C-alpha cells in the first residue's frame, strides 16, 4: 500500500511537471515582485467573437456561450492563439473555470492580467469584479469575496477594442484592413499572462525602490493593501547568499526604508550586477506575506548636454525594437524569445533599445536587467488623438500605470511617452497634455529623464531627440553639426508652440532604416530609401553614417532602425524570424566604433 501511494504521488508530480512544460508562457510574469503561492491561468479558454456587440444582451457574462478554443495569452489575430483572424474585431469573450486552492484559506485571492487590449471587463459567476482601460498596462483585482479558497467558479472576460476611435492607444496596429507602411497586424483582447495569487489582505501591494549610489543606500517606499500598526515590514538585501543589509519598520504607507550599501556593486550594461531583495510582513513574529525581488544600484542623470550612467558620460547605442513576432504578434512565443532578442541585439553591437510603440511586458525588462541592456520605456501612443481631451485623459491613466509598474527596473533609463506627435488643430490640448505627462512622470519617478516626444514635438523635455533618415554620411554630418547662435536640426521646425533647444542631451533616436530585401519580396516590402543591392554597399553606407556621428560630438547617442524586419518593413539588422541577415561580427564592429563609456 505504501509503495502504491508513493507511485501515485510520483505520477502526480510528473503530471504537474508535464502540464507546466506544456503550458504557454508558464514562467512567473512579474519577477521583480514574486510570490510563491500562485497559479498560471494561461492555456485553453473558450473564446467567442462578438461582432454585433450583443453578448451583454445575451447574458454571456454568466458564461456558457457557444465558442471555440483559444490559447491564452496569445491574441486571436496570432497563429499561436489557434485562431489567426486578422480583420477588425470590435469585441471578444473568454471563459474558463477558476478553481481556488483550498490551502489559500485565510488569504486574499488576487486575479492579475499582464495586459488586455483595450476595454476589459471581468466577471465571476456573472458578477463584475473589474474594469480596466489600456492596451498594455497591467491590472489586478481582489476577488476574495467572489471566489473564496476551496471553491470553483466561472471566469468570463469581455474585451472591447475600437482601434480607430482615436480615444485609445494602439501603437503600430494598422487602421486599415491590410498591414501597410510601418503599420502591422492588430492585437485584440488578452495578450499577456493571466494568473491568480494568494496574499495577506494586509500584505505588501507594491514598492518603489530607489538606488542612491551617491549616499550608498537603497531607499524603499512600500505600500500595503491595508495598513496595520501591529504589523512589521522587514527588508533584507543580499549579495548572492551574503546578507548585505536589513531593517525593520512599521507597516505604514508613509514609511521610508533605508538600506545602507557601503561598497555598492554598480549595475551597468558592462557589469549588470543585481542584489536580491526579500520583503516580509509579519505579525507577532509570524510572517504573513513574503515577496522576493531584486534591485540594481545605478544612477542616471543628464548634465551639460550629456547623459550620465553612474556619474560617467555614457553613449547610448540603441536599436529600435518594436517587439513583434511572426507567430505571436505582440506576444513573444516564449520567455526564451524575449531573452534572445536582447542577446541578438548585444551581438550586433547595441547596448540598449528604444522599445517602440508598445508597452513591453515585465519579463522583457527582467531579461534586460539580468543581461545588462539599457531601455527606453515608451507607450503605444499612436492611435491616441493627442488633440482630444477624452483621449488625453485615457492616455494619462494608462501611462501612470506603466510608470508605476516599471520604475524599479535598473535597465530602464529614459521615459519617452510620445512618438512623432504635434498640435494639429491649434486647440492647445497637445501642449497641455505633454506638459501634464512630463510633470506627472517626474512626480511618479524623479530618478529618470523624460523625453517628452521622440521625433521632436518637444514641449517640455530632458532629452532632445530627433529623427533623420538621411542615408549619405556627409549630408547627415552636415545636418547634425551644431553652429553657434543657430538652433540645431530639429523635426517640425515650423511649429511655433514647440520648445526651443536649451542644451539638453542631443540624440539621433531614429536613423538608418537601411533596406536589405530579398529579390522575391521587393514588390511588397520597403525600407527607408531605395533597396541596397550588395552587401558591401550596405556595410559601407552604414559605416558612413557612423562616421557622421563620430564627427558630431554634440550627438551623445543614437537609435538605429531597427532590430528585426517586421512584416512588410524590411530594414532590420535581422530577418523577422530572427535569423541572421548580415555578417554580424562586421555589423558589431561598425556600431561599436563609438564607445559606450566616454572618458
N, C-alpha and C positions, 0 to 999 in steps of 0.2 A: 504493500500500500504506500509506504513512504517513497519507494522508488517511482511509483506511478505519479505521485504528487510532484516529485522533482522533475520528472519528464514533462508533465503538464505545464509546470512553471517555466521550464526552459522553452517549451513550444510557444508559450505566450510572449516571452521575451523576444523570441525570434520573429514572431508575428508583428509585434510593435516595432521592432527594428526595421523589418521589411516595409511596413507601412510608411515609416518615416522616410525611408530611402525613396519610395515611390511618390511621395507627396511633393508637389511642385513648391519650390521656394520654401523648404521646410525649416530653414535657419531662423533663429530669433531675429525679428525685424528691427529691434531697437537696442543695439549692443551697448550704447552709452548709458542705458537706464534699464538694466536687465533684472528680471525676477525669475526665480526657479519654477514657480507654480504657474504654468501657462499651457495653453492648448492652441495649436495652429489649426485654423479653420479652412485653409486652402484645400483645393481638391474639387470633387464633383458636386455641383449645386444644380438645382432645377432652374431653368432660365426661360424667360419669355420676352419677346419684343412687344411693345405697346405702341404701335404706330398711330393708333387713333387716340391714344392717351385716355383710355376708358377703363383701365384696370382698377382705379379707385372706385368707379361706379359699380364695377362688377364684384367688388369685395375681395380683390386679390391680396389686400393687406393681411388677410387671415390665412393665406396660403391655399394650397390645393388647386391652383390654376394649372391648366394644361401647358406643358412646356417641353423643353429638351434639355439635355445635359450641357453644361459649360464647365470648363476647368478654370476655377478661380486660382490665382489673381489675374489671369490674362483677359484683356478686353475682348468683346465679341468680334471686333474687327480683325483680331490677330489670328494667324493659323494655330498658335498654341492653345487658344481657347477651345478649339474643336468646332468653331462656327465659321469664322472668316468672312463675315458680312461687312462690306465696306461702304455701303451707301449711308446716307444720313439716318441717324437713329434718334428720334425725339425722346424716347423713354424706354426703360427696361426694368424687368423684375427678376429678383433672385429669391430662391427659397432653399432652406435646408433645415434639418433637425438639429437642435442645440441641446446637448446633454451637459449639465454642470456637475463636475465631480463631487461626490458626497464628502470627500475628505476636505473640501474647501469650506465646510461648515464653520460659521463664526467669522468668516471673512467676507469682504465685499467682492463682487464679481464685476470686472470691467471688460467691456467689449470695445475693441480697438480696430480702426481702419487706417492702413498706411496712406491710402488715397483712393478717392472715388470721384469721377468727373461727371456731373458737376453738382447738381442739387440732389442731395441724398437724404432719403427718409428711411428710418429703421424701425421695424415693428417686431414685437414679440407677442405671439398669440393674438395678433390683430391690434395691439396697443402700441401707439407710437412711443418710442423711447429716445429718439434722437433725430435731429435735422441738422444738416451741415451744408454749407456752400463753399465750393472751391474745387479747382481742377487737380491740385497736387498737394494740398496741406493735409496733415493727419488730424484725426479726431478720435475722441474716446468718450464713452458714456458708462455710468454706473448702472448696471442692470439688475442689481441685487433684489430689488423689490419685485421685478418682473420675472426673474429666473433664479430662484434660490438654489443653493447647492443640493445635489441629490435629486434634481428634477430634470425633465426633458420638455422642450418647448419648440414651437415653430418660429424660426427666424426668417423674416422677409425683409428684403432691401429693395426699395423703389428709387430709381435714379432718373432724373430728367436732365437733358442736355440740349441746350439751344445755342449752338456754337455761333450762329450768325446773328444773334440778338444784339451784340455789341456790349452786353452787360457782364460778360464773364471772360475769364482768362482761357485762352486756347492754345497759345504758343504757335507752333508750326503746323497745326492741324488745318488741312485745306478747307476753305469755304466754298470750293467747287466740287463737283462730283469726282473728278479725277485729281490725283496729285499733279501739281504742275509748279514750275519755277522752284522756289525754296519752300513750298508748302507740301505736306505729306499726308499719309493715311491718318485718319482720325482715331481718337480713343474715347470710348463711352463707358461709363459705369466703373465698376471696381477694377483697379489696375495695380494695386499693391496689396500686400498680405493683410488678411483679416485674422484676428486672434483674440482669445479671451485670457484673462489672468486673474489671479486671486491676490488681494492685498488687504491689509487692515484698513478700516474706514478712517483711522487716524494716522495712516501711513504717509509716506513721502510722495507728493504729487509731482514735483519737479525740482531741479536745482539750476542755478546759474553759477558756474564755476569759472572764476576769473584768474588766470595766471598773472602774477605780478613779479616779473623777473628782477625788476629794479630793487624791490624790497625783499626779494627772495621769499615769497609766500604764495600760497594758493588761497584765494578768498572765495568763499562759497555762500550763496544766498539760497536757503531752502524754502520750499513752500509745501504745506501739508494739506491733505484732503480736509482735515478738521484739526484745529488746534486744541491742545490739552496741556495744561500746566503740569500735569502729573507725568508726562512723557519726556523722555530724553532722546536726543539725537547724538549718536557717536559717529564720527567720521574718521576713517583710517586711510592713510596714504602709503602705498607700497612701491618699492623698487624691487621688482621680482618678488621674492619671499621676505625681503627685509622691510620691516616697518619703519618708515621714514618719519611719520608724524601722526599724531592722533589727538583729538579733542572731543569733549562732550559739552552739549549745551541744551537748554530747554527747547522744546518743540514750538517755536514761535515763528510766524511768517515774517517777523521783523528781525529775526536773528541773523547775525553775521558770524560765520565760522572761518577762523584764520588758521591755516596750517603752515607753520614755518618750514621752508625747504632750504636749508643752509648752504648746500652745494648743489644747486639745481642742475640737472641734465637737460639741456635745452632741446626743444623739438625744432627740426628743420627738414627740408627735403633731403639734405645730405646726411642727416642723423635723426631719424624720426623716433626719438625715444618717448615712450608713453609710461606714465605712472598708473598703477591700478588704484582704484578708489572703492572703498566699501562704506555704504551708509547703513546704519542700523538704528531703527526706532525701537525703544524699549520702555516697558512699564514695570515698575517694581523688579527691575533686574532681568526681566524676561523679554527677549527680542520678539516684537510683534510685526515688524516689517524689515526686510533686508533687500537692498538694491546694490548691484555691482556696476561699476563704471570705470572710466579711465580719464586721464587728463594729460595734456601736453603743455609743458612750460615753455611758452613762447610769447613774443610781443611783436605786434605790427603797428606801425605808425607812418605818417608822412611828414616830411620836413624839408624845407629848402628845395622843393621840386623833385624830391627823391622818395621812393618807397623803401621803408626800412623793415627788416626782419631781425629781431633780436639785437636792435640798435646798430645794425650794419646795413649800408645800402645794398639792396637786393634787386637784381634784374629778373623780371618775370618773363620767362619764355613759355607763354601759354599756347594752347591749342584750343580751337573751338570744338566743343563736344556737345552734340545735340541729343545724345542718349537714345537713339533709335536703333531697333533691331529688326532684321527681316522677318523673324518668326514671332516676336513678342511686341513689336511696335514700341510703345513707351515702356514696356516691362522687360527687363533683362530675363532671358530664359533661365538663368541660374545665378547663384551668388558668385560662382567662379567666373562667369561672363563679366560681371561688374569689375571684379579684380583684374581680369585680363585686359580690359580697356585701359586701365592705368598702367599695367605692365607694358603694353604696346606703345603707349604714349611716351613713357620714360625711355623706351628703347629707341624712339625716334628723336630723342634729344630735348624733349619738353620737360619742364619742371612743374607744370601745373596745367589747369584747364579753366577756361571760362565755360561754365555749364549753361548752355544756351537755350533760352526759351522753353524751359521745362523745370519743374520742381523735382530735383533728383531725390531718390529715396535715401533714407538714413544709412542703409548698408553701403551705399557708394561712398559717403563721407567716411564711414568706418574704414574702408579699404584705403582711402586717401590718407587718413590719419596713420594707419599702420605702415603703409608703403613709403610715405614721405612725398606728398604731392599737394601743391597749393591749389586752391579752388576759389572761384568767384561764384557766390550764390546769386542766381538770377531767377526771376519769376517767368511764368509763361504769359508775359504781358500782352503779346499780340492777341487780338480778338477783343480786348477791352477798348471801348471808345473813351479815350482819356480826356475828351472834351464834354463828357456827360456826367452829371452829378451822381446818378444812381450807379453807373459803372465805377466811378471813383470810390464810392462807398464800399462796393463789393471788393474792389482791389485792396483797399486798406485793411479790410477784415482778414483776407487771406494772407496778405504779406505779413501782417502781425503774427499770425500763427507760424509762418515759416521761419521768421527771425527768432522767435522764442524757441522753436524746436531745434534749430541747427546752430545756435550761437555758442555751444560748448565745443565744437569741433575745431581742433587746432589747425587743420588743413584749410579751413575756410578763412580767407584773409581780406576779402572785399565783398561788400554787398552792392549789387547792381540791379535795382528793381525794374528798370525800364530799358527797352531797346528801340532805338530809332523812332522816338516819339516827339510830337510837337503840337503846338496850338494851331488847329486847322480852321477855327471859326472866329477867333478874336474874343471869345467869351471869358477868357481868363481862368476857366476851370482847370486847364492843364497846369499852368504855373502854380495855382493854388494847390493842386494835387501833389505836384512834385515837391513843393516846399513842405507840405504836411508829411509826406512819406520820408523825406530827408530827416526832419526833426524827430518823427516817430521812431525811425530806425536807430538813431543815436540815443533816444531815450531808452529803448529796449536793450540796446547793445552799444555802449560808448567805447568799446575796445577796438572797433574796426572802422576804416574809412568807408565812405559811401560814394559810389559812382552813380549819380542820380539817373543818367540816361546814356547808355552806351550808344555811340554813334552821334553824340553831341547834340542833344536837345537840352543842353545844360541850363539849369535854372539855379540850383544850389548843389555844389558838388565838391568832394575832396579829391577826386581823380579827374583829370581831363583826358577823356577817351575819345579818339576819332577813328573813323573807318576810311580806308583808302585802298582801292584795288588796282592802282597803277602798277602795271607789270614791269615797265622799264626801270631798272635800278637807278639810273642817273636822274630821270624825271622824278622818281619817288624821293630821292635825296633832296632835290630842289624844293619839292613841295613841303617836306618836313623840316627843313632848315629854319631855325629861328633868325629873325632880323630885328635888331634893336629898334625900338619905337614902333614896331608893327605887330599887330596881333598875329599869332601863329595860325597855320592852317586849321580850319575847323569846318565841320559839316554845317549846312543850314546857316551860312554866314549872313543871309539876308533877313533873318528873323530878329526884329528889334527888341523883343521882350527877353531874349536869352541873356544869360550872364556873360560877362567879359572874362577873358583868361586872367587869372590872378596868381600865377606862379605854382599852380598845382602840379603834381607829377603828371607828365605828358606821355600817354601810352597810345600806341597804334594798336587798338584792340580788335581790329579786323583788317587783315590784308592777305595777299596771296590768292587763295582760291584757284590755284592753277589747275586746269583740267588735264587729266590724262585718261582718255576714254577709249575703250576697245572699239575697233572699227565697226563691229556689228551693232554697237549700242549708240553710235553717234547721232543717229536721226532723232532719237527721243531723249537725249541727255544734254547736260550743259555744265559749264564751269564759268569762271569769270574770264572773259575774252575767248579768242579762238583756241581750238584744241592745239596742244603741243604735239608735234609729230614724232619726235625722237626723244629717247631717254636722256641723251646728252644735253639736248636743248633744255629739257626740264631742269636738270641739275644746274646748268649754267644760269638759267633765269632765276631760280631760287637763290643761288649764290649771289647774284647781283642784287637781289632785294636785301639780303643780309648785309652786303657791302654798304648799301644805303643806310641801314640802321646803325651800323658801326660808325658811319661818318656823321651821325647826328647825336651828339652827346646829350642833347635835350630830351631825346626819346629814351625813357627808362624802363620800357617793357613793351612786349608785343603779344598779339594773339593771332596765330595763323589759322586760316580757314582751309581745311578742317581735319579732324582726326580720321573720319571714315567717309566714304561715299554714303549718301542717304537717298535711296530710291533713285530718282532721275538726276539728282545733283551729284556729279561725278568729279569732285575736286578734293577728295580725301587723300590723306597720306596712305591709308589702307583702303581696300575694297570694302563694300558694305558688309560682306560676310566675315570681315576681319582678316582675310588672307592678305599676304604680302603683295604689294604693288611695285615697290622700288627696291634698290639696294639700300637697306635700312641702315647699314653702317655708314654709308656715304651721306644719307639724309641726316643721321645723328651728328656727324662731324660738321655739317653745314650749320645746323641750328646751334650747336654748342660752341661755335666760334665766338659767340657772345657769352662770357662767363656769368654765372648766377651771382656770385659774391663779388661786389665791386669794392676794390681796395681804395 
